Amino acid sequence: LGVKESHQTTIFQIIAAILHLGNLEIQAERDGDACSVSSEDEHLNNFCGLLGVEHSQMQHWLCHRK
């Protein structure tokens, strides 16, 4: 398709991050009114590492709307 190799690597990183996000295990709490993500979840660690986002912030905002 004529995509530069550097752009291909970036695209692959984003796709890999999305796939890891899909494997993330979210646990329901308080009869489904809340949720949490384990800080030791390997998929969350990989997701954050691939996109360069802060682990604790991502863990928090995946379970809170505001």
C-alpha positions in Angstrom: 0.0 0.0 0.0 3.0 2.3 0.1 3.0 2.9 3.8 6.4 3.8 5.2 8.0 1.3 7.5 8.0 3.7 10.5 4.2 4.3 10.0 3.6 0.6 9.8 5.3 0.1 13.2 3.1 2.7 14.7 0.0 1.2 13.2 1.0 -2.2 14.5 1.5 -0.8 18.0 -2.0 0.8 18.0 -3.6 -2.4 16.7 -1.8 -4.5 19.3 -2.9 -2.1 22.1 -6.5 -2.3 21.0 -6.3 -6.1 21.0 -4.8 -6.1 24.5 -7.6 -3.8 25.6 -10.1 -6.3 24.3 -8.6 -9.0 26.6 -8.7 -6.8 29.7 -10.5 -8.4 32.6 -12.9 -6.0 34.3 -14.5 -7.2 37.6 -17.9 -6.1 38.7 -18.3 -4.7 42.2 -21.3 -3.7 44.4 -23.9 -5.8 42.4 -22.8 -4.3 39.1 -22.9 -0.6 40.1 -19.1 -0.3 39.9 -16.1 -2.1 38.4 -12.4 -2.4 38.8 -9.4 -3.5 36.8 -6.5 -5.4 38.5 -3.3 -3.4 38.6 -1.5 -6.6 37.8 -3.4 -7.3 34.6 -0.8 -8.1 32.0 -3.1 -6.8 29.2 -3.4 -3.4 30.9 0.4 -3.3 31.3 0.9 -4.1 27.6 -1.8 -1.6 26.5 -0.2 1.2 28.6 3.3 0.3 27.4 2.4 0.3 23.8 0.6 3.6 23.8 2.8 5.3 26.4 0.0 6.2 28.8 0.1 6.2 32.6 -1.0 2.9 34.1 -2.8 4.3 37.1 -4.7 6.9 35.1 -5.8 4.3 32.6 -6.8 1.9 35.3 -9.0 4.6 36.9 -10.6 6.0 33.8 -11.6 2.7 32.3 -14.0 2.4 35.3 -15.2 6.0 35.7 -17.1 8.1 33.3 -16.2 11.5 34.5 
